[in-house]
């Protein structure tokens, strides 16, 4: 697996509006800019241990992670039940949900109701690579 470091350049602040945006029925909103926010400062809390992966597949749609999305993964975080993680299964990276910790062992599963339970062969090796902290969904991907 080849890691390509992301070079952080100058911040790219984006105006943060002074109110929330309604996802239901419209309501009167403040029409002013509160501040500028650099998205990287919001999603990257530990730059040395944070990486981005592009997702392929539909096994995590229940977590809101779709085919083509990007996930932000922090390798410094301790895994907890309920976390979404990148796990290496026999050396292949995959996104899975941690269902529980039992005697120091993880129970991993898909997060798609259309898929059955994840069953690993007893000889399979699974190692958590990092914890997914954010997922980014492109709604109008760049050409």
C-alpha positions, -999 to 999 in steps of 0.1 A, spaced: 0 0 0 15 33 -11 8 64 10 9 97 -7 13 126 17 -10 156 13 8 189 13 -11 215 32 -6 248 16 -21 282 25 -54 281 43 -84 285 21 -110 302 43 -146 299 32 -172 324 45 -192 309 74 -228 323 74 -241 337 106 -270 313 108 -278 277 101 -294 265 69 -328 249 71 -331 214 57 -369 213 63 -393 242 60 -376 276 53 -373 301 82 -360 337 82 -323 336 84 -296 361 93 -281 374 61 -245 381 71 -212 364 72 -201 355 107 -164 345 100 -142 327 76 -135 290 83 -108 269 69 -123 234 63 -90 217 69 -88 231 104 -123 217 111 -117 181 98 -80 176 105 -73 176 143 -40 158 142 -23 164 108 5 139 114 -19 110 117 -47 121 94 -52 106 59 -79 106 33 -93 76 14 -117 75 -15 -145 50 -10 -155 24 -36 -186 4 -29 -219 6 -11 -213 -14 21 -214 17 44 -245 36 31 -262 32 65 -234 54 79 -240 80 52 -208 69 33 -215 64 -4 -195 51 -34 -172 79 -45 -171 97 -11 -139 106 7 -133 96 43 -110 114 67 -91 88 89 -72 96 121 -47 69 130 -41 83 165 -76 76 179 -84 47 201 -112 25 185 -145 24 203 -177 4 197 -198 22 171 -168 37 153 -164 35 115 -129 24 108 -106 16 79 -95 -20 85 -69 -40 66 -84 -74 59 -56 -97 46 -38 -65 36 -68 -50 16 -82 -17 30 -120 -17 37 -144 6 56 -164 -12 83 -184 -5 115 -171 -17 149 -200 -34 165 -184 -43 198 -152 -51 216 -151 -86 231 -120 -97 251 -99 -72 231 -113 -85 198 -133 -64 174 -165 -74 158 -167 -57 124 -197 -54 101 -211 -37 70 -235 -7 75 -259 -16 47 -292 -33 55 -291 -51 21 -259 -69 30 -256 -99 54 -232 -101 83 -195 -98 77 -179 -132 83 -142 -135 81 -124 -168 76 -105 -179 107 -72 -175 89 -81 -140 78 -60 -112 93 -78 -80 102 -60 -49 115 -76 -15 122 -57 11 102 -75 42 116 -108 57 127 -130 75 102 -138 110 116 -155 126 86 -169 116 53 -172 141 24 -199 136 -2 -194 154 -35 -229 166 -46 -216 181 -79 -182 165 -85 -157 185 -104 -152 173 -140 
